[in-house]
Amino acid sequence: MITIYFDGLCEPINPGGVAAYGYVIYQSEKAIKRGARVIGEGKGMTNNVAEYSALKRAIEWLKGQGIEDEILIKGDSMLVINQMKGDWQIKSQTSRRFIPKIRELLKGKKTKFIWIPREENGEADMLSRVAYKRYLKKCK
């Protein structure tokens, strides 16, 4: 069983700030991959862009490794989780841009999406903040 935890942020303002993400992938309760990155800054950057980017990147990494296990995806973004499950309508351009790509990456894989409270998503949240802080240091 694979479990993906993902998170994203857009600071100091949303939209229009610095968008960064973090994710952690576990296989049988052992972390096998951690990722964190800043996507961009300014126009077009939002916390939703960061959240979807985190999820997409984590799944791309899994696919690149050829891992075929069942996938459990956990995040504290109700929007991302509920849209990926098909429970919520897809209205924004951001969602329309990411969802088809993510669904294509997951095609043929047994996948379950679960919303979790922010308190249970600490590692992915911390990684997104590390990426953001690294970016700010680099820009000084």
C-alpha positions, 0 to 999 in steps of 0.5 A: 500500500502506498500513502501520499500526503500532500500540501501546498501554500501561497504566502504571504498573500493568496492569490499572488504570493509565492506558491510552494508545495510538499509531499511525502510518499509512504510504502508500508509505513516507511517514507520512500520519497519526500518532495518540496518545491516553489512553483512560482510567485505572483500572478496565477499563483494560489494555494490550490495551484500549489496543492494540485502541483504537489499531488501531481508531482507525487504521482509522477514520481510513483509512476516513474518508479514503476510502483503499482501498489494501491494508492491512498491519497491524503490531504487537508484540501477539501477542494482537491480531495472532493474534486478528485473524488468527483463529489464537487464540481470542477469550476476553476481554470486551475482545477480544469488544468490539473484534474485531467492530467492527474486522473490520466496518471492514476488511470488503471490504479486502485486509488482512494482519496481521504480528506484529513485535518491539517493536524494530521498533515504536518510533514507535508505542510512542513515541507511546503514551508521549508521550500517557501523559506528557502526561496525567501532566503535565496531572494534576499 
